[in-house]
């Protein structure tokens, strides 16, 4: 099946030749109906990539084909296929949600009954029908985010780009946004390109994830495939506070079956072990015999955060 | 086109939703129209200006008397001193002279009055003027005035008009006298008397009604006796002046909204929609024009209600308003390209408007400032707007009469559009 989004050797450098390279040789193949997440820390090149894919920025090199149309030569055809949800709340705050939606709907070529119906549908989808006539400036951050999303969905695009749509919203609104994204795929069969630096979102939503750092895709695949790259080790965190743990005890712990690595970090003994739950009793026994007081224990299975750490040596939020 | 109109209508809605914009669109301009209009009314700005000119008569001859009488009749705006006092009703003092000064008027006094700004000009008639005229010699009249003022031009035109008339009479008398001598109708002894008699006859022939009349009018001078009814008093200055200034403030100030849109991301959102960039920028320009036209309609409409007569050629005033508004909309787009924040754009818009308005004659007529300031003032589009509106209001000018200001304003618009559109950034 041909990809609905096909990107080859995409490049972007701001203020060339000396400016920073934002995107470097990015390749993407995204299938129709797929939710694909670009996961990376701030400044990794996610927004620049989406900006080029939506026609806002001109690529410095490479090619972008959306729905069979080249973005540089057939920009208008591409723009009819896509809906963009930008990171900023790109709305007219002095106007109501309905006025905003009516305006943007007109620019998507909707009018009359078709426009009215589209507006009511997206208002229902974001659950703001009751407050649609209130000015945006009176809304909470989460409500504004939802209207921001609704604008990108007005014309029922085949592809939706969502650039960090949950930044700065409360947990309830965040949950509602994630549910909306899942609905887009399930009920409307839309293709979603989603950028985030929250690994939980990428993990929950995505069919496939591309991990991006310093403008390059450094890994790509399903969540399961990516986690396999760091092995199936669990992470055990033993909270020991300010206690100095002698090297001999750490050495003793490293002998426990399944344990591959131990380090002391921020008041924790961080132990990596295959089948961590089995190794846990032995670790606790060693600690108690050595008068090391353990305040709490956490066993964490590997996730995309670990994948990123494994690939870059840094955390996603560093 | 539909998209362009949708952008314009939406932007207008955003602009008009802000109540503070109504304050600058409606309340402030109206207050200023009334205040500045009242100032010009009370200072006589709404009446026909009277231009005082002193005559220093060193000849005291019938020819000098004829010339002085001709000057007084040449233009009703001209007060010929000290003679106007001699014929004035009791209690009136049009020349601002006491009785003794009027009776014993000297060149020194005239020079002092000119220096103090009591008069606009002095005309000195030299001793022997009539004799020189009779001898067919050139006579030089000395016209003194402050070159930085425009009013003396009116007096000079009156002097030139009268001397031209005298010159005509001299030529007629000279030709007649020569013919009479050639035909031996008179002798050489009779020559002077004959010449003077023919001169007086020729002069008298110009008397009412003269064969040809050229009336010289000052700006603000009258076509109708009831000047206030004809020109709306001081509002003829304040209505177009404030319309030009507040259109600049409000339309150039739209740059702040454009910068805010860039920061909010709505401009970027428009870019990723299936519309052309020209439609976006066109919508923004059209929004500027719409706000400008609204502002013009409010203030010029108020001016009309207050008695300002915008000539009898509506095409001229409509063309002027459209071209001016387009120019200011172009300035707004340019300002949006050089401002990083909305506050910066608002500050520059206000500063530029407050500097260009008085410089361009929105607060007072440019005619009252020295010529070099009039020249400098024309760096402001407002000066060209005021030039054209003065032509329409005071001279009943048509489209052809205001073509120069219109073309200059279009030049301003072309430059600002070229710079603005070239530098415009959506992100």
Interface residues (C-beta under 8 A of the other chain):
Chain A: X51 X54 X55 X56 X57 X76 X79 X80 X82 X84 X86 X87 X88 X89 X90 X91 X92 X93 X94 X95 X99 X103 X104 X106 X107 X108 X109 X111 X151
Chain B: X2 X3 X6 X7 X10 X13 X14 X17 X18 X264 X265 X266 X268 X269 X270 X271 X272 X273 X274 X275 X276 X426 X427
